[in-house]
Amino acid sequence: MEIEDIRRVLIVGAGAMGCQIGLQCAVHGYDVILYDIAPDKLQAATTQIKSYANGFSSSGLLT
């Protein structure tokens, strides 16, 4: 297996760091699975990732 063969990543932990890592992986074309033991963390992560993406988009860092 080569690094180019990796298409899907699993991020364990939906806190601030997990959200940012997940967003960066998604932006670079990876399928991302975000996992957290607490369902409320996953719901909060959805909101946080949308906020990060909107901020990057409005500042021209994400198209």
Buried (B, 14 or more C-beta within 10 A) or exposed (E): EEEEEEEEBEBEBBEEEBBBBBBEBBBEEBEBEBEBEEEEBBEBBEEBBEEBBEEBEEEEEEE
